[in-house]
Amino acid sequence: MRFIGFAAEETGLPGSHHHARTHAAALRKARFMLNCDTPALGRPPGLALHRCPKAAPYLALLAREMETDLVC
């Protein structure tokens, strides 16, 4: 699992493009990617995904395992 943060991507995605070029072979093996645009401390804390009803059972499992709120 990889957590990657890119800042100031509004200036042409230089960090994202560099990462994609540098790790092209590994990225082809990726099975899931979650893009969090402007993540911030929210109320209530947790992760909210919208319009994804098929993900609800899996998110419920993850929420129990991570002991946090994941809302779909």
All heavy atoms as TSV, in Angstrom:
chain	resi	resn	atom	element	x	y	z
A	1	MET	N	N	0.853	-1.156	0.000
A	1	MET	CA	C	0.000	0.000	0.000
A	1	MET	C	C	0.902	1.222	0.000
A	1	MET	O	O	1.892	1.284	0.713
A	1	MET	CB	C	-0.893	0.007	1.232
A	1	MET	CG	C	-1.829	1.174	1.243
A	1	MET	SD	S	-2.931	1.221	2.671
A	1	MET	CE	C	-3.921	-0.218	2.384
A	2	ARG	N	N	0.555	2.201	-0.824
A	2	ARG	CA	C	1.313	3.434	-0.934
A	2	ARG	C	C	0.415	4.632	-0.708
A	2	ARG	O	O	-0.672	4.707	-1.262
A	2	ARG	CB	C	1.849	3.546	-2.357
A	2	ARG	CG	C	3.316	3.619	-2.464
A	2	ARG	CD	C	3.709	3.735	-3.907
A	2	ARG	NE	N	4.592	2.628	-4.176
A	2	ARG	CZ	C	5.217	2.434	-5.299
A	2	ARG	NH1	N	5.039	3.255	-6.298
A	2	ARG	NH2	N	6.013	1.422	-5.441
A	3	PHE	N	N	0.872	5.555	0.095
A	3	PHE	CA	C	0.195	6.833	0.269
A	3	PHE	C	C	1.109	7.891	-0.331
A	3	PHE	O	O	2.262	8.012	0.091
A	3	PHE	CB	C	-0.058	7.137	1.751
A	3	PHE	CG	C	-1.047	6.206	2.368
A	3	PHE	CD1	C	-0.634	5.070	3.029
A	3	PHE	CD2	C	-2.408	6.479	2.275
A	3	PHE	CE1	C	-1.548	4.207	3.598
A	3	PHE	CE2	C	-3.332	5.616	2.838
A	3	PHE	CZ	C	-2.898	4.481	3.500
A	4	ILE	N	N	0.615	8.623	-1.302
A	4	ILE	CA	C	1.438	9.601	-2.004
A	4	ILE	C	C	0.704	10.934	-2.005
A	4	ILE	O	O	-0.479	10.994	-2.299
A	4	ILE	CB	C	1.698	9.155	-3.455
A	4	ILE	CG1	C	2.337	7.776	-3.461
A	4	ILE	CG2	C	2.574	10.169	-4.173
A	4	ILE	CD1	C	2.360	7.139	-4.819
A	5	GLY	N	N	1.410	11.978	-1.679
A	5	GLY	CA	C	0.816	13.313	-1.697
A	5	GLY	C	C	1.539	14.196	-2.689
A	5	GLY	O	O	2.767	14.208	-2.751
A	6	PHE	N	N	0.782	14.911	-3.474
A	6	PHE	CA	C	1.336	15.870	-4.426
A	6	PHE	C	C	0.742	17.231	-4.107
A	6	PHE	O	O	-0.471	17.355	-3.952
A	6	PHE	CB	C	0.986	15.495	-5.869
A	6	PHE	CG	C	1.490	14.143	-6.283
A	6	PHE	CD1	C	0.614	13.095	-6.441
A	6	PHE	CD2	C	2.840	13.930	-6.502
A	6	PHE	CE1	C	1.064	11.843	-6.825
A	6	PHE	CE2	C	3.304	12.681	-6.882
A	6	PHE	CZ	C	2.417	11.633	-7.045
A	7	ALA	N	N	1.574	18.237	-4.020
A	7	ALA	CA	C	1.103	19.593	-3.732
A	7	ALA	C	C	1.139	20.449	-5.001
A	7	ALA	O	O	1.894	20.177	-5.929
A	7	ALA	CB	C	1.981	20.231	-2.659
A	8	ALA	N	N	0.307	21.470	-5.009
A	8	ALA	CA	C	0.284	22.455	-6.092
A	8	ALA	C	C	0.110	21.818	-7.464
A	8	ALA	O	O	0.684	22.255	-8.449
A	8	ALA	CB	C	1.544	23.319	-6.052
A	9	GLU	N	N	-0.703	20.799	-7.549
A	9	GLU	CA	C	-0.902	20.120	-8.828
A	9	GLU	C	C	-1.651	20.982	-9.842
A	9	GLU	O	O	-1.677	20.654	-11.015
A	9	GLU	CB	C	-1.613	18.785	-8.611
A	9	GLU	CG	C	-0.734	17.751	-7.916
A	9	GLU	CD	C	0.506	17.378	-8.719
A	9	GLU	OE1	O	0.393	16.615	-9.688
A	9	GLU	OE2	O	1.602	17.861	-8.377
A	10	GLU	N	N	-2.202	22.094	-9.389
A	10	GLU	CA	C	-2.876	23.009	-10.303
A	10	GLU	C	C	-1.897	23.653	-11.276
A	10	GLU	O	O	-2.288	24.267	-12.259
A	10	GLU	CB	C	-3.606	24.113	-9.517
A	10	GLU	CG	C	-4.779	23.624	-8.698
A	10	GLU	CD	C	-4.367	22.986	-7.375
A	10	GLU	OE1	O	-3.185	23.041	-6.993
A	10	GLU	OE2	O	-5.249	22.407	-6.722
A	11	THR	N	N	-0.597	23.510	-11.017
A	11	THR	CA	C	0.418	24.118	-11.877
A	11	THR	C	C	0.858	23.210	-13.013
A	11	THR	O	O	1.903	23.437	-13.615
A	11	THR	CB	C	1.654	24.530	-11.040
A	11	THR	OG1	O	2.225	23.344	-10.475
A	11	THR	CG2	C	1.279	25.512	-9.953
A	12	GLY	N	N	0.106	22.168	-13.299
A	12	GLY	CA	C	0.419	21.312	-14.442
A	12	GLY	C	C	0.741	19.871	-14.105
A	12	GLY	O	O	1.240	19.141	-14.952
A	13	LEU	N	N	0.471	19.443	-12.892
A	13	LEU	CA	C	0.654	18.048	-12.457
A	13	LEU	C	C	2.093	17.541	-12.552
A	13	LEU	O	O	2.314	16.369	-12.874
A	13	LEU	CB	C	-0.261	17.117	-13.259
A	13	LEU	CG	C	-1.753	17.440	-13.238
A	13	LEU	CD1	C	-2.492	16.580	-14.250
A	13	LEU	CD2	C	-2.331	17.258	-11.862
A	14	PRO	N	N	3.101	18.354	-12.277
A	14	PRO	CA	C	4.479	17.875	-12.440
A	14	PRO	C	C	4.816	16.698	-11.539
A	14	PRO	O	O	5.490	15.756	-11.983
A	14	PRO	CB	C	5.336	19.096	-12.116
A	14	PRO	CG	C	4.478	19.955	-11.250
A	14	PRO	CD	C	3.070	19.719	-11.751
A	15	GLY	N	N	4.386	16.711	-10.299
A	15	GLY	CA	C	4.684	15.601	-9.394
A	15	GLY	C	C	4.005	14.313	-9.828
A	15	GLY	O	O	4.606	13.233	-9.816
A	16	SER	N	N	2.751	14.416	-10.214
A	16	SER	CA	C	2.000	13.241	-10.666
A	16	SER	C	C	2.615	12.641	-11.921
A	16	SER	O	O	2.774	11.418	-12.032
A	16	SER	CB	C	0.546	13.622	-10.952
A	16	SER	OG	O	-0.062	14.147	-9.814
A	17	HIS	N	N	2.954	13.495	-12.880
A	17	HIS	CA	C	3.557	13.002	-14.125
A	17	HIS	C	C	4.911	12.349	-13.859
A	17	HIS	O	O	5.213	11.287	-14.420
A	17	HIS	CB	C	3.706	14.130	-15.145
A	17	HIS	CG	C	2.409	14.566	-15.735
A	17	HIS	ND1	N	1.616	13.737	-16.486
A	17	HIS	CD2	C	1.768	15.753	-15.679
A	17	HIS	CE1	C	0.528	14.380	-16.880
A	17	HIS	NE2	N	0.593	15.612	-16.385
A	18	HIS	N	N	5.716	12.948	-13.002
A	18	HIS	CA	C	7.015	12.364	-12.670
A	18	HIS	C	C	6.830	10.994	-12.008
A	18	HIS	O	O	7.520	10.029	-12.374
A	18	HIS	CB	C	7.802	13.298	-11.746
A	18	HIS	CG	C	9.069	12.689	-11.243
A	18	HIS	ND1	N	10.197	12.557	-12.036
A	18	HIS	CD2	C	9.384	12.143	-10.044
A	18	HIS	CE1	C	11.143	11.964	-11.337
A	18	HIS	NE2	N	10.676	11.707	-10.122
A	19	HIS	N	N	5.913	10.913	-11.067
A	19	HIS	CA	C	5.666	9.630	-10.386
A	19	HIS	C	C	5.186	8.575	-11.381
A	19	HIS	O	O	5.643	7.427	-11.348
A	19	HIS	CB	C	4.637	9.807	-9.267
A	19	HIS	CG	C	4.377	8.549	-8.521
A	19	HIS	ND1	N	5.230	8.056	-7.558
A	19	HIS	CD2	C	3.376	7.644	-8.618
A	19	HIS	CE1	C	4.758	6.915	-7.096
A	19	HIS	NE2	N	3.628	6.647	-7.718
A	20	ALA	N	N	4.283	8.942	-12.266
A	20	ALA	CA	C	3.761	7.987	-13.250
A	20	ALA	C	C	4.870	7.485	-14.178
A	20	ALA	O	O	4.934	6.289	-14.475
A	20	ALA	CB	C	2.643	8.633	-14.061
A	21	ARG	N	N	5.744	8.380	-14.627
A	21	ARG	CA	C	6.852	7.953	-15.495
A	21	ARG	C	C	7.831	7.059	-14.735
A	21	ARG	O	O	8.283	6.042	-15.252
A	21	ARG	CB	C	7.594	9.177	-16.039
A	21	ARG	CG	C	6.902	9.879	-17.176
A	21	ARG	CD	C	7.809	10.916	-17.831
A	21	ARG	NE	N	8.379	11.869	-16.872
A	21	ARG	CZ	C	7.792	13.010	-16.491
A	21	ARG	NH1	N	6.608	13.325	-16.973
A	21	ARG	NH2	N	8.387	13.816	-15.631
A	22	THR	N	N	8.158	7.442	-13.526
A	22	THR	CA	C	9.157	6.726	-12.739
A	22	THR	C	C	8.683	5.341	-12.306
A	22	THR	O	O	9.475	4.415	-12.201
A	22	THR	CB	C	9.537	7.560	-11.495
A	22	THR	OG1	O	9.963	8.851	-11.923
A	22	THR	CG2	C	10.647	6.916	-10.708
A	23	HIS	N	N	7.399	5.190	-12.078
A	23	HIS	CA	C	6.858	3.937	-11.537
A	23	HIS	C	C	5.868	3.267	-12.488
A	23	HIS	O	O	4.951	2.579	-12.042
A	23	HIS	CB	C	6.186	4.210	-10.190
A	23	HIS	CG	C	7.120	4.794	-9.183
A	23	HIS	ND1	N	8.016	4.035	-8.472
A	23	HIS	CD2	C	7.301	6.075	-8.792
A	23	HIS	CE1	C	8.712	4.825	-7.679
A	23	HIS	NE2	N	8.307	6.059	-7.851
A	24	ALA	N	N	6.045	3.440	-13.773
A	24	ALA	CA	C	5.087	2.931	-14.761
A	24	ALA	C	C	4.843	1.425	-14.621
A	24	ALA	O	O	3.702	0.972	-14.668
A	24	ALA	CB	C	5.555	3.263	-16.173
A	25	ALA	N	N	5.891	0.638	-14.448
A	25	ALA	CA	C	5.723	-0.822	-14.350
A	25	ALA	C	C	4.907	-1.205	-13.123
A	25	ALA	O	O	4.004	-2.044	-13.202
A	25	ALA	CB	C	7.081	-1.506	-14.311
A	26	ALA	N	N	5.197	-0.586	-11.993
A	26	ALA	CA	C	4.460	-0.899	-10.761
A	26	ALA	C	C	3.012	-0.428	-10.860
A	26	ALA	O	O	2.101	-1.105	-10.361
A	26	ALA	CB	C	5.139	-0.250	-9.564
A	27	LEU	N	N	2.783	0.698	-11.502
A	27	LEU	CA	C	1.420	1.225	-11.609
A	27	LEU	C	C	0.520	0.330	-12.442
A	27	LEU	O	O	-0.683	0.281	-12.223
A	27	LEU	CB	C	1.446	2.643	-12.182
A	27	LEU	CG	C	2.062	3.697	-11.267
A	27	LEU	CD1	C	2.191	5.031	-11.996
A	27	LEU	CD2	C	1.241	3.855	-10.006
A	28	ARG	N	N	1.096	-0.403	-13.386
A	28	ARG	CA	C	0.283	-1.333	-14.193
A	28	ARG	C	C	-0.294	-2.450	-13.329
A	28	ARG	O	O	-1.291	-3.064	-13.679
A	28	ARG	CB	C	1.115	-1.915	-15.331
A	28	ARG	CG	C	1.268	-0.963	-16.506
A	28	ARG	CD	C	1.861	-1.658	-17.716
A	28	ARG	NE	N	3.308	-1.784	-17.648
A	28	ARG	CZ	C	4.167	-0.811	-17.934
A	28	ARG	NH1	N	3.727	0.365	-18.297
A	28	ARG	NH2	N	5.461	-1.016	-17.857
A	29	LYS	N	N	0.317	-2.725	-12.179
A	29	LYS	CA	C	-0.149	-3.774	-11.276
A	29	LYS	C	C	-1.185	-3.260	-10.276
A	29	LYS	O	O	-1.752	-4.047	-9.529
A	29	LYS	CB	C	1.032	-4.360	-10.507
A	29	LYS	CG	C	2.062	-5.025	-11.393
A	29	LYS	CD	C	3.235	-5.496	-10.565
A	29	LYS	CE	C	4.339	-6.040	-11.430
A	29	LYS	NZ	N	5.509	-6.428	-10.633
A	30	ALA	N	N	-1.425	-1.970	-10.254
A	30	ALA	CA	C	-2.352	-1.381	-9.272
A	30	ALA	C	C	-3.751	-1.937	-9.458
A	30	ALA	O	O	-4.225	-2.127	-10.575
A	30	ALA	CB	C	-2.367	0.130	-9.412
A	31	ARG	N	N	-4.422	-2.194	-8.357
A	31	ARG	CA	C	-5.788	-2.715	-8.390
A	31	ARG	C	C	-6.793	-1.707	-7.857
A	31	ARG	O	O	-7.988	-1.863	-8.047
A	31	ARG	CB	C	-5.882	-4.008	-7.579
A	31	ARG	CG	C	-5.065	-5.132	-8.158
A	31	ARG	CD	C	-5.618	-5.529	-9.527
A	31	ARG	NE	N	-4.769	-6.485	-10.193
A	31	ARG	CZ	C	-4.002	-6.200	-11.230
A	31	ARG	NH1	N	-3.952	-5.005	-11.726
A	31	ARG	NH2	N	-3.271	-7.124	-11.797
A	32	PHE	N	N	-6.313	-0.675	-7.182
A	32	PHE	CA	C	-7.215	0.322	-6.613
A	32	PHE	C	C	-6.450	1.623	-6.426
A	32	PHE	O	O	-5.287	1.615	-6.038
A	32	PHE	CB	C	-7.749	-0.152	-5.265
A	32	PHE	CG	C	-8.642	0.845	-4.579
A	32	PHE	CD1	C	-9.958	0.995	-4.979
A	32	PHE	CD2	C	-8.165	1.634	-3.549
A	32	PHE	CE1	C	-10.781	1.914	-4.350
A	32	PHE	CE2	C	-8.980	2.546	-2.914
A	32	PHE	CZ	C	-10.295	2.696	-3.324
A	33	MET	N	N	-7.097	2.738	-6.712
A	33	MET	CA	C	-6.515	4.040	-6.483
A	33	MET	C	C	-7.619	4.946	-5.963
A	33	MET	O	O	-8.727	4.952	-6.489
A	33	MET	CB	C	-5.949	4.615	-7.783
A	33	MET	CG	C	-5.138	5.894	-7.598
A	33	MET	SD	S	-6.037	7.445	-7.446
A	33	MET	CE	C	-6.798	7.629	-9.016
A	34	LEU	N	N	-7.321	5.658	-4.908
A	34	LEU	CA	C	-8.270	6.597	-4.333
A	34	LEU	C	C	-7.658	7.980	-4.402
A	34	LEU	O	O	-6.574	8.205	-3.859
A	34	LEU	CB	C	-8.578	6.233	-2.875
A	34	LEU	CG	C	-9.460	7.213	-2.107
A	34	LEU	CD1	C	-10.847	7.273	-2.727
A	34	LEU	CD2	C	-9.532	6.796	-0.648
A	35	ASN	N	N	-8.308	8.884	-5.083
A	35	ASN	CA	C	-7.834	10.262	-5.197
A	35	ASN	C	C	-8.617	11.121	-4.213
A	35	ASN	O	O	-9.824	11.241	-4.322
A	35	ASN	CB	C	-8.052	10.764	-6.620
A	35	ASN	CG	C	-7.658	12.213	-6.776
A	35	ASN	OD1	O	-6.891	12.749	-5.979
A	35	ASN	ND2	N	-8.170	12.843	-7.813
A	36	CYS	N	N	-7.909	11.686	-3.256
A	36	CYS	CA	C	-8.532	12.580	-2.273
A	36	CYS	C	C	-8.114	13.996	-2.601
A	36	CYS	O	O	-7.000	14.404	-2.274
A	36	CYS	CB	C	-8.087	12.221	-0.864
A	36	CYS	SG	S	-8.664	10.623	-0.325
A	37	ASP	N	N	-8.969	14.721	-3.254
A	37	ASP	CA	C	-8.655	16.099	-3.587
A	37	ASP	C	C	-8.983	16.975	-2.389
A	37	ASP	O	O	-10.098	16.948	-1.886
A	37	ASP	CB	C	-9.457	16.532	-4.806
A	37	ASP	CG	C	-8.913	17.793	-5.439
A	37	ASP	OD1	O	-7.787	18.195	-5.085
A	37	ASP	OD2	O	-9.605	18.355	-6.283
A	38	THR	N	N	-8.034	17.714	-1.936
A	38	THR	CA	C	-8.112	18.592	-0.770
A	38	THR	C	C	-8.613	17.872	0.482
A	38	THR	O	O	-9.607	18.251	1.074
A	38	THR	CB	C	-8.988	19.834	-1.027
A	38	THR	OG1	O	-10.322	19.428	-1.339
A	38	THR	CG2	C	-8.421	20.704	-2.109
A	39	PRO	N	N	-7.896	16.795	0.890
A	39	PRO	CA	C	-8.289	16.158	2.153
A	39	PRO	C	C	-8.051	17.120	3.311
A	39	PRO	O	O	-7.095	17.872	3.315
A	39	PRO	CB	C	-7.381	14.942	2.240
A	39	PRO	CG	C	-6.202	15.291	1.407
A	39	PRO	CD	C	-6.709	16.203	0.319
A	40	ALA	N	N	-8.942	17.099	4.245
A	40	ALA	CA	C	-8.836	18.003	5.394
A	40	ALA	C	C	-9.545	17.377	6.584
A	40	ALA	O	O	-10.285	16.400	6.446
A	40	ALA	CB	C	-9.456	19.350	5.064
A	41	LEU	N	N	-9.326	17.957	7.727
A	41	LEU	CA	C	-10.004	17.499	8.928
A	41	LEU	C	C	-11.477	17.839	8.800
A	41	LEU	O	O	-11.858	18.997	8.734
A	41	LEU	CB	C	-9.410	18.173	10.169
A	41	LEU	CG	C	-10.046	17.784	11.489
A	41	LEU	CD1	C	-9.866	16.291	11.743
A	41	LEU	CD2	C	-9.407	18.578	12.619
A	42	GLY	N	N	-12.294	16.834	8.733
A	42	GLY	CA	C	-13.721	17.050	8.579
A	42	GLY	C	C	-14.477	16.710	9.843
A	42	GLY	O	O	-13.938	16.191	10.799
A	43	ARG	N	N	-15.715	17.013	9.838
A	43	ARG	CA	C	-16.595	16.690	10.957
A	43	ARG	C	C	-17.804	15.975	10.395
A	43	ARG	O	O	-18.499	16.537	9.561
A	43	ARG	CB	C	-17.034	17.959	11.693
A	43	ARG	CG	C	-15.883	18.721	12.298
A	43	ARG	CD	C	-15.366	18.014	13.558
A	43	ARG	NE	N	-14.355	18.814	14.213
A	43	ARG	CZ	C	-13.059	18.505	14.223
A	43	ARG	NH1	N	-12.628	17.442	13.599
A	43	ARG	NH2	N	-12.200	19.254	14.860
A	44	PRO	N	N	-18.092	14.759	10.796
A	44	PRO	CA	C	-17.294	13.932	11.693
A	44	PRO	C	C	-16.058	13.419	10.974
A	44	PRO	O	O	-16.031	13.351	9.741
A	44	PRO	CB	C	-18.234	12.793	12.060
A	44	PRO	CG	C	-19.111	12.649	10.866
A	44	PRO	CD	C	-19.277	14.051	10.310
A	45	PRO	N	N	-15.023	13.019	11.722
A	45	PRO	CA	C	-13.831	12.473	11.074
A	45	PRO	C	C	-14.145	11.164	10.374
A	45	PRO	O	O	-15.017	10.416	10.792
A	45	PRO	CB	C	-12.844	12.280	12.219
A	45	PRO	CG	C	-13.665	12.304	13.459
A	45	PRO	CD	C	-14.919	13.069	13.158
A	46	GLY	N	N	-13.454	10.878	9.301
A	46	GLY	CA	C	-13.652	9.647	8.560
A	46	GLY	C	C	-13.492	9.875	7.081
A	46	GLY	O	O	-12.986	10.895	6.645
A	47	LEU	N	N	-13.930	8.936	6.307
A	47	LEU	CA	C	-13.854	8.999	4.859
A	47	LEU	C	C	-15.266	8.881	4.318
A	47	LEU	O	O	-16.003	7.973	4.694
A	47	LEU	CB	C	-12.993	7.841	4.326
A	47	LEU	CG	C	-12.924	7.660	2.822
A	47	LEU	CD1	C	-12.222	8.855	2.182
A	47	LEU	CD2	C	-12.198	6.380	2.487
A	48	ALA	N	N	-15.655	9.779	3.447
A	48	ALA	CA	C	-16.987	9.727	2.846
A	48	ALA	C	C	-16.853	9.504	1.347
A	48	ALA	O	O	-16.134	10.233	0.677
A	48	ALA	CB	C	-17.744	11.014	3.118
A	49	LEU	N	N	-17.511	8.480	0.845
A	49	LEU	CA	C	-17.554	8.218	-0.584
A	49	LEU	C	C	-19.001	8.346	-1.027
A	49	LEU	O	O	-19.896	7.824	-0.372
A	49	LEU	CB	C	-17.034	6.808	-0.889
A	49	LEU	CG	C	-15.620	6.503	-0.412
A	49	LEU	CD1	C	-15.274	5.047	-0.701
A	49	LEU	CD2	C	-14.617	7.430	-1.052
A	50	HIS	N	N	-19.212	9.028	-2.133
A	50	HIS	CA	C	-20.572	9.297	-2.582
A	50	HIS	C	C	-20.884	8.526	-3.863
A	50	HIS	O	O	-20.028	8.330	-4.708
A	50	HIS	CB	C	-20.760	10.792	-2.828
A	50	HIS	CG	C	-20.450	11.608	-1.615
A	50	HIS	ND1	N	-21.339	11.739	-0.574
A	50	HIS	CD2	C	-19.343	12.284	-1.246
A	50	HIS	CE1	C	-20.803	12.485	0.365
A	50	HIS	NE2	N	-19.584	12.833	-0.017
A	51	ARG	N	N	-22.120	8.106	-3.976
A	51	ARG	CA	C	-22.626	7.426	-5.171
A	51	ARG	C	C	-21.868	6.134	-5.473
A	51	ARG	O	O	-21.462	5.877	-6.612
A	51	ARG	CB	C	-22.590	8.352	-6.371
A	51	ARG	CG	C	-23.454	9.572	-6.187
A	51	ARG	CD	C	-23.414	10.454	-7.377
A	51	ARG	NE	N	-24.142	11.675	-7.088
A	51	ARG	CZ	C	-24.395	12.612	-7.954
A	51	ARG	NH1	N	-23.976	12.473	-9.188
A	51	ARG	NH2	N	-25.046	13.678	-7.615
A	52	CYS	N	N	-21.693	5.336	-4.444
A	52	CYS	CA	C	-20.976	4.066	-4.632
A	52	CYS	C	C	-21.673	2.956	-3.836
A	52	CYS	O	O	-21.075	2.355	-2.954
A	52	CYS	CB	C	-19.529	4.211	-4.206
A	52	CYS	SG	S	-19.359	4.771	-2.504
A	53	PRO	N	N	-22.926	2.667	-4.114
A	53	PRO	CA	C	-23.665	1.711	-3.304
A	53	PRO	C	C	-23.043	0.317	-3.265
A	53	PRO	O	O	-23.149	-0.380	-2.253
A	53	PRO	CB	C	-25.053	1.680	-3.941
A	53	PRO	CG	C	-24.855	2.197	-5.323
A	53	PRO	CD	C	-23.707	3.168	-5.240
A	54	LYS	N	N	-22.376	-0.108	-4.314
A	54	LYS	CA	C	-21.774	-1.447	-4.319
A	54	LYS	C	C	-20.561	-1.529	-3.398
A	54	LYS	O	O	-20.148	-2.622	-3.022
A	54	LYS	CB	C	-21.385	-1.852	-5.738
A	54	LYS	CG	C	-22.593	-2.084	-6.636
A	54	LYS	CD	C	-22.172	-2.518	-8.010
A	54	LYS	CE	C	-23.395	-2.739	-8.876
A	54	LYS	NZ	N	-23.037	-3.173	-10.227
A	55	ALA	N	N	-19.993	-0.385	-3.022
A	55	ALA	CA	C	-18.829	-0.376	-2.135
A	55	ALA	C	C	-19.213	-0.441	-0.664
A	55	ALA	O	O	-18.367	-0.698	0.187
A	55	ALA	CB	C	-17.992	0.878	-2.386
A	56	ALA	N	N	-20.468	-0.232	-0.345
A	56	ALA	CA	C	-20.911	-0.148	1.054
A	56	ALA	C	C	-20.522	-1.366	1.894
A	56	ALA	O	O	-19.978	-1.201	2.988
A	56	ALA	CB	C	-22.410	0.111	1.120
A	57	PRO	N	N	-20.756	-2.608	1.457
A	57	PRO	CA	C	-20.382	-3.754	2.291
A	57	PRO	C	C	-18.872	-3.825	2.547
A	57	PRO	O	O	-18.434	-4.130	3.655
A	57	PRO	CB	C	-20.853	-4.973	1.494
A	57	PRO	CG	C	-21.904	-4.447	0.579
A	57	PRO	CD	C	-21.496	-3.039	0.261
A	58	TYR	N	N	-18.083	-3.541	1.539
A	58	TYR	CA	C	-16.629	-3.568	1.707
A	58	TYR	C	C	-16.165	-2.456	2.640
A	58	TYR	O	O	-15.311	-2.671	3.503
A	58	TYR	CB	C	-15.936	-3.461	0.352
A	58	TYR	CG	C	-14.434	-3.542	0.448
A	58	TYR	CD1	C	-13.820	-4.687	0.946
A	58	TYR	CD2	C	-13.639	-2.484	0.052
A	58	TYR	CE1	C	-12.441	-4.774	1.044
A	58	TYR	CE2	C	-12.257	-2.563	0.149
A	58	TYR	CZ	C	-11.670	-3.709	0.642
A	58	TYR	OH	O	-10.313	-3.786	0.748
A	59	LEU	N	N	-16.745	-1.264	2.502
A	59	LEU	CA	C	-16.386	-0.164	3.391
A	59	LEU	C	C	-16.771	-0.469	4.834
A	59	LEU	O	O	-16.046	-0.102	5.760
A	59	LEU	CB	C	-17.036	1.132	2.931
A	59	LEU	CG	C	-16.447	1.742	1.669
A	59	LEU	CD1	C	-17.208	2.997	1.280
A	59	LEU	CD2	C	-14.977	2.041	1.842
A	60	ALA	N	N	-17.888	-1.141	5.034
A	60	ALA	CA	C	-18.288	-1.517	6.392
A	60	ALA	C	C	-17.255	-2.466	7.006
A	60	ALA	O	O	-16.894	-2.329	8.178
A	60	ALA	CB	C	-19.670	-2.161	6.371
A	61	LEU	N	N	-16.762	-3.411	6.226
A	61	LEU	CA	C	-15.726	-4.324	6.689
A	61	LEU	C	C	-14.450	-3.556	7.041
A	61	LEU	O	O	-13.862	-3.737	8.108
A	61	LEU	CB	C	-15.429	-5.375	5.630
A	61	LEU	CG	C	-14.223	-6.274	5.896
A	61	LEU	CD1	C	-14.474	-7.177	7.089
A	61	LEU	CD2	C	-13.892	-7.078	4.660
A	62	LEU	N	N	-14.017	-2.666	6.158
A	62	LEU	CA	C	-12.818	-1.872	6.420
A	62	LEU	C	C	-12.989	-1.006	7.661
A	62	LEU	O	O	-12.065	-0.875	8.463
A	62	LEU	CB	C	-12.490	-0.983	5.217
A	62	LEU	CG	C	-12.020	-1.683	3.951
A	62	LEU	CD1	C	-11.796	-0.651	2.848
A	62	LEU	CD2	C	-10.767	-2.488	4.199
A	63	ALA	N	N	-14.148	-0.417	7.823
A	63	ALA	CA	C	-14.407	0.442	8.979
A	63	ALA	C	C	-14.258	-0.347	10.282
A	63	ALA	O	O	-13.656	0.145	11.241
A	63	ALA	CB	C	-15.800	1.048	8.884
A	64	ARG	N	N	-14.786	-1.554	10.305
A	64	ARG	CA	C	-14.647	-2.393	11.512
A	64	ARG	C	C	-13.180	-2.733	11.767
A	64	ARG	O	O	-12.693	-2.625	12.889
A	64	ARG	CB	C	-15.469	-3.668	11.380
A	64	ARG	CG	C	-16.963	-3.465	11.550
A	64	ARG	CD	C	-17.704	-4.780	11.685
A	64	ARG	NE	N	-17.514	-5.677	10.552
A	64	ARG	CZ	C	-18.223	-5.629	9.414
A	64	ARG	NH1	N	-19.162	-4.716	9.263
A	64	ARG	NH2	N	-18.001	-6.487	8.447
A	65	GLU	N	N	-12.478	-3.115	10.722
A	65	GLU	CA	C	-11.070	-3.516	10.878
A	65	GLU	C	C	-10.188	-2.337	11.279
A	65	GLU	O	O	-9.249	-2.496	12.057
A	65	GLU	CB	C	-10.550	-4.134	9.594
A	65	GLU	CG	C	-11.142	-5.497	9.322
A	65	GLU	CD	C	-10.623	-6.119	8.029
A	65	GLU	OE1	O	-9.818	-5.484	7.309
A	65	GLU	OE2	O	-11.044	-7.248	7.737
A	66	MET	N	N	-10.469	-1.138	10.772
A	66	MET	CA	C	-9.639	0.037	11.072
A	66	MET	C	C	-10.172	0.838	12.267
A	66	MET	O	O	-9.553	1.806	12.664
A	66	MET	CB	C	-9.551	0.935	9.846
A	66	MET	CG	C	-8.841	0.276	8.688
A	66	MET	SD	S	-8.487	1.370	7.288
A	66	MET	CE	C	-10.071	2.039	6.898
A	67	GLU	N	N	-11.319	0.425	12.779
A	67	GLU	CA	C	-11.950	1.111	13.900
A	67	GLU	C	C	-12.108	2.618	13.639
A	67	GLU	O	O	-11.713	3.463	14.430
A	67	GLU	CB	C	-11.159	0.864	15.192
A	67	GLU	CG	C	-11.127	-0.594	15.568
A	67	GLU	CD	C	-10.297	-0.873	16.807
A	67	GLU	OE1	O	-9.694	0.059	17.368
A	67	GLU	OE2	O	-10.245	-2.053	17.204
A	68	THR	N	N	-12.684	2.931	12.480
A	68	THR	CA	C	-12.942	4.318	12.096
A	68	THR	C	C	-14.198	4.379	11.252
A	68	THR	O	O	-14.756	3.358	10.890
A	68	THR	CB	C	-11.755	4.925	11.327
A	68	THR	OG1	O	-11.931	6.334	11.218
A	68	THR	CG2	C	-11.607	4.310	9.951
A	69	ASP	N	N	-14.663	5.579	10.979
A	69	ASP	CA	C	-15.870	5.754	10.179
A	69	ASP	C	C	-15.517	5.843	8.693
A	69	ASP	O	O	-14.693	6.650	8.295
A	69	ASP	CB	C	-16.599	7.040	10.587
A	69	ASP	CG	C	-17.147	6.969	11.996
A	69	ASP	OD1	O	-17.563	5.867	12.396
A	69	ASP	OD2	O	-17.145	8.002	12.668
A	70	LEU	N	N	-16.154	5.014	7.910
A	70	LEU	CA	C	-16.097	5.097	6.456
A	70	LEU	C	C	-17.541	5.117	6.005
A	70	LEU	O	O	-18.265	4.164	6.211
A	70	LEU	CB	C	-15.359	3.906	5.854
A	70	LEU	CG	C	-13.908	3.718	6.267
A	70	LEU	CD1	C	-13.331	2.444	5.640
A	70	LEU	CD2	C	-13.073	4.915	5.864
A	71	VAL	N	N	-17.956	6.191	5.396
A	71	VAL	CA	C	-19.360	6.373	5.063
A	71	VAL	C	C	-19.526	6.348	3.550
A	71	VAL	O	O	-18.813	7.026	2.833
A	71	VAL	CB	C	-19.879	7.710	5.628
A	71	VAL	CG1	C	-21.348	7.870	5.310
A	71	VAL	CG2	C	-19.612	7.784	7.112
A	72	CYS	N	N	-20.481	5.578	3.075
A	72	CYS	CA	C	-20.755	5.529	1.649
A	72	CYS	C	C	-22.153	6.024	1.386
A	72	CYS	O	O	-23.078	5.649	2.023
A	72	CYS	CB	C	-20.586	4.101	1.124
A	72	CYS	SG	S	-20.704	3.949	-0.654
